[in-house]
Amino acid sequence: MPVDAVLARGERGGLRRRLSAKDLVGFGIGIIIGSGIFTLTGIEAKQHAGPGVVLSFVIGGIVAALAALCYAELASAVPTAGSAYTYAYATLGEIFAWIIGWDLLLEFALGASVVSRSWSGYVANLFNLPQQWFGEDSTVNIGAILIIAVLAAVAVAGIQESSWVTNALVVLKVAVCVLVVVAGLFFFNAANLVPFIPPAQPAASSATVYDQPLLNAALGLEQSMYGISGVLTAAAIVFFGYTGFESLANLGEETKRPERDLPVGLLGSLALCSLLYVAVSFVLTAMVDYRDINVGAPIAAAFESVGAPWIAGLVGIGAILGLTSVMMVELVTIGRIGFAMSRDGLLPHTLSRVHPRWGTPYRVTIGGAVLIMLIAGFVPITELADMVSIGALSGFFIVALAVPVLRYRRPELERPFRVPLSPWLPIATALACLYLMANLNVLTWLRFGVWLAIGLAIYLLYGYRNARVTPGKE
């Protein structure tokens, strides 16, 4: 699709420009801070990296920052709904656009499903609700279904209303995160940080080749825990905690000054969240020996173990608020990606209808919410959390390649924000994304392959024949 056609579609899209840079930063923090800071810190410290999980978050943050630079250039130059999907369409062509759009739908739909089940569990623990309706072992997770239904109604009601809800939740949960860091320093035990990177040791005997990182399996390396390999494996997994910032690029058509506000929102929210991730993981591993961390509720359990249960209660409230805002932004993002794909004919055009009163793509938002409710209500999907990371990293890979391609094809295009050291920095970003993907396990790659195969089948049977913008199909 020519870039001019992309921009023209954005102008005709019907979405209303209501968001400021402050709103975008709020959305960014809202979706980034969630399961990553409240659960993955403890899980990866105990299972893979020890106190070195701090370095894992640093590595993940650096790769995310590189990808954010690429997103910032493309988002300021091509400020339309669809994010990486639209950028791929404008630079690499229709088939790549479909693949990345399909991956993004996987990332956000599965991410919202996982988070809604986590939210349900936190609420059940905090208010002592029946586990048969709210727990991970429930036949039908009513809590997960109800929270998605409520938040979908807010997302359909309007983007401004969604930003108000998100910004309110962000203020509260950031305050809780700061409290965790400050209060945790009073229980700081430097001995728990030694050794900072525990020596590598063989993996559990129950581990199979499917549990092994793809890179290790390809090179025939022995499965292990901890050490540098463990830190890198943890980095690939905790990257889940950074996913979501790219959702801001989907709001280009609803941003008042996208050429300035989008780069500020992308880079600002990512920088603040990276600082909080590193600080919280450092304090957690200093408070508790990494071998004794409670993987179910690591931060709350850490404060209970040092005799501060009131802080543990606040952490539980912060987790609920954090997970709520993540789901809110993921629902908004799914609506915008589906809207862009439907508008281009790759999905049924009726899904791109904008509500006459609220100005939102209500049909695709509701459809996405129903799918999420079905998954979250009936399927225990904690084992699929790595799929969110691989979906996001594949998207970042495409975006990084799109930057130099678009500069070559359209050098005259106005770029309010430019990635420094292009094309070398975008190429390095693409390689870094591939490397983190290679550190995800073999089973995740197999599942990812199945998802891509299903997507390609849908494209060949429907999208290819109905695309409205490919030359020769008009």
C-alpha positions in Angstrom: 0.0 0.0 0.0 1.5 3.4 -0.9 2.2 5.6 2.1 0.0 8.4 0.6 -2.9 5.9 0.6 -2.2 5.0 4.3 -2.3 8.7 5.3 -5.4 9.3 3.2 -7.2 6.5 4.9 -6.3 7.9 8.3 -7.8 11.2 7.4 -11.0 9.5 6.2 -11.1 7.0 9.1 -13.7 8.7 11.3 -11.8 8.4 14.6 -11.8 11.6 16.6 -8.6 13.4 17.7 -8.9 13.8 21.5 -5.7 12.5 23.1 -2.7 14.5 24.4 0.8 13.4 25.2 -0.2 13.1 28.9 -3.0 10.8 27.9 -0.6 8.6 25.8 1.9 8.4 28.7 -1.0 7.3 30.9 -2.1 4.7 28.4 1.5 3.4 28.1 2.1 3.0 31.8 -1.4 1.6 32.1 -0.7 -1.4 29.8 3.0 -1.9 30.6 2.8 -2.1 34.4 0.8 -5.2 35.2 1.7 -8.9 35.4 5.3 -8.2 34.7 6.0 -6.3 37.9 3.6 -8.2 40.1 4.4 -11.8 39.1 7.3 -12.2 36.7 9.8 -10.6 39.0 9.5 -13.4 41.4 9.0 -16.3 39.0 12.0 -15.5 36.9 14.3 -14.8 39.9 13.5 -18.2 41.4 13.4 -20.3 38.2 16.1 -18.8 36.0 18.1 -15.8 37.0 18.3 -15.3 40.8 19.1 -11.6 41.7 20.4 -11.4 38.1 16.7 -10.9 37.1 17.5 -7.2 37.5 19.9 -7.5 34.5 17.1 -9.4 32.7 14.8 -6.5 33.1 17.6 -4.1 32.0 18.2 -6.2 28.8 14.5 -6.4 28.1 14.2 -2.7 28.6 17.0 -1.9 26.2 15.5 -4.0 23.5 12.1 -2.4 24.1 13.7 1.1 24.0 15.3 0.3 20.7 12.0 -0.9 19.3 10.3 2.2 20.7 12.6 4.5 18.8 11.6 2.7 15.6 7.9 2.9 16.5 8.3 6.7 17.3 9.7 7.4 13.8 7.0 5.5 12.0 4.2 6.6 14.3 5.1 10.3 13.8 5.5 9.9 10.0 2.4 7.6 9.5 0.0 8.5 12.3 -2.8 6.1 11.6 -4.6 3.3 13.4 -3.1 -0.2 13.1 0.4 0.3 14.4 3.0 -2.2 13.1 0.3 -3.7 10.8 -0.1 -0.4 8.9 3.7 0.3 8.8 4.3 -3.2 7.3 1.6 -2.6 4.7 3.2 0.7 3.7 6.7 -0.7 3.4 6.9 -4.4 3.0 3.6 -5.3 1.4 0.2 -7.0 2.1 1.3 -10.5 3.1 3.8 -9.1 5.7 1.1 -6.7 6.9 -1.4 -9.6 7.4 1.2 -11.7 9.3 2.1 -8.9 11.7 -1.6 -7.9 12.2 -2.4 -11.5 13.0 0.5 -11.6 15.5 -0.6 -8.4 17.2 -4.1 -9.8 17.6 -2.6 -12.9 19.2 -0.4 -10.8 21.5 -3.2 -8.6 22.8 -6.0 -11.1 22.9 -4.0 -13.7 24.7 -2.4 -11.1 26.9 -5.8 -9.8 28.0 -7.0 -13.4 28.6 -4.0 -14.1 30.8 -4.3 -10.9 32.7 -8.0 -11.2 33.3 -7.5 -14.6 34.9 -4.7 -13.2 37.1 -7.0 -10.3 38.1 -9.7 -12.8 39.0 -7.3 -14.7 41.3 -6.0 -11.5 43.0 -9.6 -10.4 43.7 -10.5 -13.8 45.0 -7.6 -13.8 47.4 -8.2 -10.2 48.6 -11.9 -10.6 49.2 -12.0 -14.3 50.0 -14.2 -15.1 47.1 -15.1 -18.8 46.1 -12.2 -20.3 44.2 -14.6 -22.4 42.1 -15.7 -19.3 40.3 -12.6 -17.1 40.5 -9.6 -19.4 40.9 -7.3 -20.8 38.2 -8.8 -24.2 38.7 -12.4 -23.1 38.2 -14.5 -24.7 35.5 -15.8 -21.3 34.4 -13.8 -18.3 35.6 -16.7 -15.9 36.2 -14.4 -13.1 37.5 -12.3 -13.1 34.3 -15.5 -12.9 32.1 -17.1 -10.1 34.2 -14.1 -7.8 34.2 -13.6 -8.1 30.4 -17.3 -7.4 29.9 -17.2 -4.3 32.1 -14.0 -2.9 30.5 -15.2 -3.6 27.0 -18.3 -1.4 27.7 -15.9 1.4 28.8 -13.8 0.9 25.7 -16.8 1.1 23.4 -18.2 4.2 25.2 -15.3 6.3 24.0 -11.5 6.8 23.8 -11.6 9.8 26.1 -13.6 7.9 28.7 -11.1 5.0 28.4 -8.2 7.4 29.0 -9.9 8.8 32.1 -10.3 5.4 33.6 -6.7 4.4 32.7 -5.1 7.6 34.0 -6.9 7.2 37.3 -5.7 3.6 37.7 -2.2 4.6 36.6 -1.8 7.2 39.4 -2.9 4.7 42.1 -0.8 1.8 40.9 2.4 3.8 40.4 2.0 5.1 43.9 1.8 1.5 45.2 4.9 0.6 43.2 6.8 3.6 44.7 5.7 2.5 48.1 7.0 -1.0 47.4 10.5 0.3 46.6 10.7 2.8 49.5 9.3 0.4 52.1 11.3 -2.5 50.8 14.6 -0.6 51.4 13.9 -0.7 55.1 14.1 -4.6 54.9 17.1 -4.6 52.6 19.5 -7.5 53.1 22.6 -7.3 51.0 23.4 -11.0 51.7 20.5 -12.0 49.6 22.1 -10.5 46.5 25.2 -12.7 46.7 25.9 -14.3 44.3 24.2 -11.8 42.0 24.2 -14.3 39.1 24.0 -17.8 40.7 26.3 -20.4 39.0 24.7 -22.4 36.2 23.3 -25.8 37.2 21.5 -28.6 35.3 17.8 -28.1 34.7 15.3 -30.2 36.5 15.2 -33.8 35.4 11.5 -33.4 34.4 12.4 -30.8 31.7 12.0 -32.0 28.1 13.4 -30.7 24.8 10.1 -28.7 24.4 11.0 -26.7 27.6 14.4 -25.9 26.3 15.2 -22.5 24.6 15.2 -22.8 20.8 18.8 -21.5 20.6 20.0 -24.2 23.0 18.1 -26.9 21.2 19.5 -25.8 17.8 23.1 -25.8 19.1 22.7 -29.0 21.1 23.5 -27.3 24.4 22.7 -28.9 27.7 19.7 -27.5 29.5 20.6 -25.4 32.6 19.3 -22.9 35.1 20.9 -19.7 36.3 24.2 -18.4 35.0 24.4 -16.0 32.0 22.1 -18.3 30.0 19.5 -18.1 32.8 19.6 -14.3 32.8 19.1 -14.3 29.0 16.2 -16.8 29.2 14.6 -14.7 31.9 15.1 -11.6 29.7 13.1 -13.2 26.9 10.3 -14.1 29.3 10.2 -10.9 31.3 9.9 -9.1 28.0 6.2 -9.9 28.4 6.3 -7.2 31.0 7.3 -4.6 28.5 4.9 -5.6 25.8 2.0 -3.2 25.2 3.8 0.1 24.8 3.4 -0.3 21.0 -0.3 -0.1 21.5 0.1 3.7 21.6 1.0 3.7 17.9 -2.6 2.5 17.3 -3.9 5.8 18.6 -2.3 7.9 15.9 -5.6 8.9 14.4 -7.0 9.9 17.8 -4.0 12.0 18.9 -4.2 15.8 18.8 -0.6 16.3 17.6 0.7 12.9 16.6 4.1 14.2 15.3 5.0 15.3 18.8 2.7 13.5 21.2 3.4 9.9 19.9 7.2 9.9 20.5 6.7 11.5 23.9 4.1 8.9 24.8 6.1 5.9 23.6 9.5 6.8 25.0 8.2 8.5 28.2 6.0 5.6 29.4 8.7 3.1 28.6 11.4 5.0 30.5 9.2 5.3 33.6 8.2 1.7 33.6 11.7 0.4 33.0 12.9 2.4 36.1 10.1 0.9 38.2 10.7 -2.7 37.0 14.4 -2.5 37.8 13.8 -0.9 41.2 11.1 -3.4 42.2 13.1 -6.5 41.1 16.2 -5.2 42.9 14.3 -4.6 46.2 12.4 -7.9 46.0 15.6 -10.0 45.6 17.3 -8.1 48.4 14.3 -8.7 50.8 14.0 -12.4 50.2 16.5 -15.2 49.2 15.6 -15.9 45.5 15.2 -19.6 46.4 12.5 -18.8 48.9 10.4 -16.5 46.7 6.7 -17.2 46.5 6.0 -17.4 42.8 2.2 -16.9 43.2 2.3 -13.5 44.8 6.0 -12.7 45.2 5.9 -9.1 46.3 3.0 -9.4 48.7 4.5 -12.6 50.2 7.9 -10.9 50.6 6.4 -8.2 52.8 4.4 -10.8 54.8 7.7 -12.7 55.4 9.3 -9.6 56.9 6.4 -8.7 59.2 4.7 -6.0 57.1 1.3 -7.5 56.2 -0.4 -4.1 55.7 2.0 -3.3 52.9 1.2 -6.8 51.4 -2.5 -5.8 51.4 -1.7 -2.6 49.5 0.4 -4.6 47.0 -2.7 -6.7 46.4 -4.8 -3.6 45.7 -2.0 -2.3 43.4 -1.9 -5.5 41.5 -5.7 -5.4 40.9 -5.5 -1.8 39.7 -2.4 -2.6 37.5 -4.1 -5.5 35.9 -7.3 -3.6 35.3 -5.5 -0.8 33.4 -3.6 -3.4 31.3 -6.9 -5.0 30.2 -8.4 -1.6 29.4 -5.6 -0.6 27.0 -5.4 -4.1 25.4 -9.1 -4.0 24.6 -8.7 -0.5 23.0 -5.7 -1.7 21.0 -7.5 -4.8 19.7 -10.3 -2.6 18.5 -7.9 -0.3 16.6 -5.9 -3.1 15.0 -9.1 -4.9 13.9 -10.4 -1.6 12.6 -7.4 -1.0 10.4 -7.4 -4.6 9.0 -11.1 -4.5 8.3 -10.9 -1.1 6.6 -8.3 -2.6 4.3 -10.6 -5.5 3.5 -8.4 -8.2 5.1 -11.2 -8.8 7.6 -14.9 -8.3 6.9 -15.5 -4.6 6.2 -18.5 -4.4 8.5 -16.1 -4.7 11.5 -14.7 -1.2 10.7 -18.0 0.6 11.4 -17.5 3.5 13.8 -20.2 4.2 16.3 -22.1 7.3 15.3 -22.3 8.7 18.9 -19.1 7.4 20.6 -16.8 7.5 17.6 -15.2 4.1 18.4 -14.8 0.9 16.3 -17.5 -0.8 18.4 -18.1 -3.9 16.4 -14.5 -5.2 16.3 -14.0 -4.2 20.0 -17.1 -6.2 21.1 -16.1 -9.1 18.9 -12.6 -9.1 20.4 -14.0 -8.9 23.9 -16.3 -11.9 23.3 -13.3 -14.0 22.1 -11.2 -12.9 25.1 -14.1 -13.8 27.5 -14.4 -17.3 26.0 -10.6 -17.9 26.3 -10.3 -16.4 29.8 -13.4 -18.0 31.1 -12.8 -21.6 30.0 -9.1 -22.1 29.2 -6.2 -22.1 31.8 -3.6 -20.3 29.7 -0.7 -19.5 32.0 1.5 -21.8 30.0 0.8 -19.7 26.9 2.1 -16.4 28.4 5.3 -16.7 26.4 3.2 -16.4 23.3 2.6 -12.8 24.2 6.4 -12.2 24.1 7.0 -14.0 20.8 4.0 -12.1 19.2 5.4 -8.8 20.4 9.0 -9.5 19.4 7.9 -10.6 15.9 6.1 -7.3 15.6 9.1 -5.3 16.7 11.3 -7.2 14.2 9.0 -6.0 11.4 8.9 -2.4 12.6 12.7 -2.2 12.9 13.0 -3.4 9.3 10.3 -1.0 8.1 12.3 2.1 9.2 15.2 1.8 6.7 12.8 0.5 4.0 10.5 3.5 4.3 13.5 5.9 4.3 14.7 4.3 1.1 11.3 4.3 -0.6 10.1 7.7 0.6 13.1 9.8 1.6 11.0 13.0 1.1 8.4 12.0 3.7 8.2 14.3 6.7 9.6 12.6 9.8 9.2 14.8 12.9 11.1 12.1 14.9 14.0 10.2 13.3 15.8 7.1 14.7 19.5 8.0 15.1 22.2 6.0 13.3 19.8 4.5 10.8 20.0 1.9 9.2 22.4 0.4 11.7 20.3 1.0 14.9 17.1 -0.5 13.3 19.1 -3.5 12.0 20.6 -4.0 15.5 17.1 -3.8 16.9 15.8 -6.5 14.6 18.7 -8.8 15.5 18.2 -8.2 19.2 14.5 -9.1 18.8 15.4 -12.3 17.0 17.9 -13.2 19.7 15.4 -12.8 22.5 12.9 -14.9 20.5 15.5 -17.6 20.1 15.7 -17.8 23.9 12.0 -18.7 24.2 11.3 -22.4 24.5 10.7 -24.8 21.6 7.0 -25.4 22.6 6.3 -21.6 22.3 7.8 -21.7 18.8 5.7 -24.6 17.8 2.5 -22.9 19.0 3.5 -19.7 17.2 4.0 -21.7 14.0 0.4 -23.2 14.3 -1.0 -19.7 14.9 0.8 -18.4 11.8 -0.4 -21.3 9.7 -4.0 -20.6 10.7 -3.5 -16.9 9.9 -2.1 -17.7 6.4 -5.0 -19.9 5.7 -7.5 -17.1 6.5 -5.5 -14.7 4.4 -5.4 -17.0 1.4 -9.1 -17.9 1.6 -10.4 -14.4 2.4 -8.0 -11.6 2.8 -6.1 -11.9 -0.4 -9.3 -11.8 -2.5 -11.0 -9.0 -0.6 -8.1 -6.6 0.1 -9.2 -3.1 -1.0 -5.9 -1.4 -1.4 -3.6 -3.8 -3.2 -2.8 -2.6 -6.8 -5.0 -4.5 -9.3 -7.7 -5.2 -6.7 -9.4 -1.8 -6.7 
